[in-house]
Amino acid sequence: MIPAAVADSWLFWLAIIDGLAAVYILPTVLGIARQVEGLGWVICLNAIPVGWPAALLPRLPDAAQADQQRSSPAAAPRAVADAMRLRRSR
């Protein structure tokens, strides 16, 4: 139970609202950081309260796969080859 002095504090409610807002926009922040395709869909799903898990969950397994690819020894030559191809195409 929250004491009345804390519950009446505007700072307490500001912290609660800020924390909830940060968690609520988490899928959008992850999508922007990972530069995903279809970011508009993530933002649209994030705007619907029921769509929040739908916006968040598909992003999490991809992050785990990306970490595995980055840590594998075969990923480094592939990344170098991709960078070389990009330079040649410019």
C-alpha positions in Angstrom: 0.0 0.0 0.0 1.3 3.5 -0.9 1.3 6.0 1.9 -1.0 9.0 1.5 1.9 11.4 1.5 3.5 9.6 -1.4 0.3 9.1 -3.4 -0.5 12.8 -3.1 2.9 13.9 -4.4 3.0 15.2 -8.0 6.6 13.9 -8.3 5.4 10.3 -7.6 2.8 10.5 -10.3 5.2 12.2 -12.8 7.7 9.3 -12.2 4.9 6.7 -12.7 3.7 8.3 -15.9 7.2 8.8 -17.3 8.1 5.1 -16.5 5.0 3.8 -18.3 5.6 6.1 -21.3 9.2 4.8 -21.6 8.0 1.2 -21.5 5.2 1.9 -23.9 7.5 3.4 -26.6 10.1 0.6 -26.2 9.1 -1.2 -29.4 9.5 2.0 -31.5 12.8 2.8 -29.9 14.1 -0.7 -30.6 12.9 -0.5 -34.2 14.6 2.8 -34.7 17.9 1.6 -33.1 17.9 -1.6 -35.3 16.8 0.3 -38.4 14.1 -2.2 -39.2 12.1 -2.3 -42.4 8.4 -1.5 -41.8 9.0 0.9 -38.9 5.7 2.5 -39.7 3.9 -0.7 -38.8 5.8 -0.9 -35.5 4.7 2.7 -34.7 1.1 2.0 -35.8 0.9 -1.2 -33.7 2.5 0.6 -30.8 -0.3 3.2 -30.9 -2.9 0.5 -30.2 -2.7 -0.7 -26.6 -3.5 -4.3 -27.6 -0.9 -4.1 -30.4 2.0 -3.3 -28.0 3.0 -6.9 -27.6 2.6 -7.5 -31.3 5.0 -4.6 -31.9 7.5 -5.7 -29.3 7.7 -9.5 -29.7 8.8 -9.8 -33.3 11.7 -7.5 -32.6 13.2 -9.5 -29.8 14.2 -12.8 -31.6 15.8 -10.8 -34.4 18.0 -9.1 -31.9 19.2 -12.4 -30.5 19.9 -13.8 -34.0 21.8 -10.6 -34.9 24.0 -11.0 -31.8 24.7 -14.6 -32.8 25.6 -13.6 -36.3 27.9 -10.9 -35.0 29.7 -13.2 -32.6 30.2 -16.0 -35.2 33.6 -16.1 -36.9 31.9 -16.5 -40.3 30.1 -13.2 -39.9 33.2 -11.0 -40.2 34.2 -12.0 -43.7 30.6 -11.7 -44.9 30.4 -8.2 -43.4 33.7 -7.2 -45.1 32.5 -8.5 -48.4 29.2 -6.6 -48.1 31.0 -3.4 -47.3 33.3 -3.9 -50.3 30.3 -4.5 -52.6 28.7 -1.3 -51.3 31.8 0.7 -52.0 32.1 -0.6 -55.6 28.5 0.2 -56.3 28.9 3.9 -55.5 
